[in-house]
Amino acid sequence: MTPTGALLRATLLLLGAVLGVTLAARHLSPLPDLVLVVVASAALRAGPRAGLLTGLVGGWLLDLLPPGSAVLGTQALLYAVCGLAVGALRRPGPVSVVWVVLVVAGAASGLEVVRGALALAQGVPVDVVSSALRMLATATAGLVVVPLVSAVERRSERRRFA
C-alpha cells in the first residue's frame, strides 16, 4: 500500500465515520455503512491484510466516536473480520461491478446479522426492515464508492511510479 493510498483510506474512513454518526443523530434512515464500503474497497483492492487493518482502524473510529459501542473494541473486531473476509474474495485483474456489489452486500448482511445477534443478546429489539434497508443502501453506496476509490488509488500509484 502506498502512503498516498493509506492517507486516502484514512481520510475516507474518518469522513465515513463522522458522516455516519452525524446523520444517524439526525435520525435519517436508511443510512449506508460508509465505513464498511471503504473497508471493502481496501480489501478488494489490496487483499485480506489491507482489509483487516482498514477494518480495524474503521471499527476503532466507530467505537470511539459518540455514541460508541457498549464494549470498546466490538466494532473494531467486526469490521476487521469483514475486511478479512472481503479480502479473501479478492480477484486479481479487472472485476465486474456485479461482483463488487455482491461482495459488499454480503459483508453488509453479515455485519447486520452479527449486530442483530448482539442486540438480541443485550435484550434490545431489532428492526429487521431497517437492517435490510441499511444493507441495501450499503450495497448501493459500494456500487459507486468502490470503483471510484480504486480508480483514485490506481492513478496515485501510476503517478508515484511514473
FENKARA-V75709 format. One record per backbone hydrogen bond with DSSP energy under -0.5 kcal/mol. NH is the residue of the N-H (numbers start at 0). CO is the residue of the C=O. If there is no record, write none. Layout:
{{NH,CO} {NH,CO}}
//
This chain:
{{5,1} {6,2} {7,3} {8,4} {9,5} {10,6} {11,7} {12,8} {13,9} {14,10} {15,11} {16,12} {17,13} {18,14} {19,15} {20,16} {21,17} {22,18} {23,19} {24,20} {25,21} {26,23} {27,22} {33,31} {36,32} {37,33} {38,34} {39,35} {40,36} {41,37} {42,38} {43,39} {44,40} {45,41} {46,42} {50,46} {51,47} {52,48} {53,49} {54,50} {55,51} {56,52} {57,53} {58,54} {59,55} {60,56} {61,57} {62,58} {63,59} {64,60} {67,64} {68,62} {71,69} {73,70} {76,72} {77,73} {78,74} {79,75} {80,76} {81,77} {82,78} {83,79} {84,80} {85,81} {86,82} {87,83} {88,84} {88,85} {89,86} {99,95} {100,96} {101,97} {102,98} {103,99} {104,100} {105,101} {106,102} {107,103} {108,104} {109,105} {110,106} {111,107} {112,108} {113,109} {114,110} {115,111} {116,112} {117,113} {118,114} {119,115} {120,116} {121,117} {122,119} {123,118} {127,125} {130,126} {131,127} {132,128} {133,129} {134,130} {135,131} {136,132} {137,133} {138,134} {139,135} {140,136} {141,137} {142,138} {143,139} {143,140} {144,140} {145,141} {146,141} {147,143} {148,144} {149,145} {150,146} {151,147} {152,148} {153,149} {154,150} {155,151} {156,152} {157,153} {158,154} {159,155} {160,156} {161,157}}
//
